[in-house]
Amino acid sequence: MADIAIVGAGFVGLINAVGLAELGHHVAVIEADENKVESLSRDRMPVYEPDLQDLWQAHRKAGTIHITASYTEALADRQFCFIAVGTPAGLDGVPDLRNFYAAVDTIVAAASNPLTIVIKSTVPVGTAEQVQARMALPKNGSRNAAPVVSNPEFLSEGRGVSDFFHPDRIIIGSDSREVGGDVAQLYAATGVPEVFCDNRTAEMIKYVSNAFLATKISLINEIAWICEHLKVDVNGVAAAVGMDNRIGPAFLRAGLGWGGSCFPKDLTALSRMASQAGVSHDVLDAVATTNHRQPRMLVDQVKDLLGTLDGKTIGVLGLSFKPGTNDLRDSPSISLTTRLQTEGCIIRAYDPKAMDDAAGVLSGVTFCASAYETARGCDAVVLATDWPEFKELDLKKLGSLMKQPVFLDGRNMFDPQEASDAGLIYSGVGRGHSARLGRIDRQSVHP
Ligand code: UGA
């Protein structure tokens, strides 16, 4: 059992806190924002994440986790200090490391005993070396150099707690096998294989993993539009292509595109690192360009189906960037919604978890209590985020509430034939069905 401090009570910091506490360690979470400290001391989570609150509450009660704003208090007698602060895109897409280095400097000044620094934040290649150099500098007369281990996270929002316990591998980047081994030991109870490497390699693995996943999605999205025109269903193609072990089935779901707080910023950061090194990054650029195009393509599809968008009422189902989270950052659904508004559409919207946050991001939208309520009186409904509850929708009922049953499945959740049998004028992303399922009969839609 180890004594661990974690700087940053965001998604990554909190998941690691409850995860490490579950593995038997004692965790002190350091958070600069006093409001967050106050909320967390009352077990109120700043992010929605399945199982997080229950575990947090249980460990706080048991005394195996505590939250504080004081570095000095949290670092006393700790062996490890994880840094899990945000590294958002700064000017020109280069990650903004101000909070990160502020945390490093404060740790240096506050630590009273030898510590191993563990970097969880996603940081550009070479950052661990910079931290090491910074720590070797005497600060306020205190401090000796501390070992720095790069231990990137692969937690995905909406299933972060489960990802913590079941990752495919744990990356341990360190110049010292012994120090790396100490950090690996913290996770020993998970039984997950470790990959030992140097810090730079660990930092690069994180960026490349996200870049690969985003590339898979962008490629299948491009393929989807080709499928659409060749009258082939991309879902069937992706399922069979994914059975090839060399390709794999994950991240081949065509749709509105990828968003969130990670892929967009990490892809840009990787491109910037390439530029700075004087290396071209055409594939990375294409992956981003294809993704930006997706919401626009969907808007064009709605326009194509309705003839015109001006004055039309559109229902948007799902606002978060993916299911299982209330996170709206770079959400393709938000991009789609604002584009529709620009085209003169009146928007009704529903999301199972992100309504409160959405009210702060979108204006002029009628937020509804359910998917059915959203559909009422709509000229078309667009499914933008694949929340499992949407799969349970009674499509017949949904269509009956609409002015006309035009349904754009932006996440290819439904079987085109079933949707059509339920009376919907269905269109998806690359389902190649438009012609087969009776491409909308303008007469019936615009009587
Ligand atoms: C991503 C990675 O999956 C994590 O491994 C990583 O730790 C994390 O970024 C990070 O860097 O912190 P996350 O952003 O939570 O996790 O979301 P993903 O599940 O990867 O989904 C990203 C986007 O891709 C979502 O908008 C989702 O809807 C979209 N997506 C995903 C598709 O459009 N198609 C797919 O087949 C899969």
Boltz pocket constraint, residues with backbone or C-beta under 6 A from the ligand:
constraints:
  - pocket:
      binder: B
      contacts: [[A, 122], [A, 153], [A, 154], [A, 155], [A, 156], [A, 157], [A, 158], [A, 210], [A, 213], [A, 217], [A, 250], [A, 251], [A, 252], [A, 253], [A, 254], [A, 255], [A, 256], [A, 257], [A, 258], [A, 259], [A, 260], [A, 261], [A, 262], [A, 263], [A, 266], [A, 321], [A, 322], [A, 323]]
      max_distance: 6.0
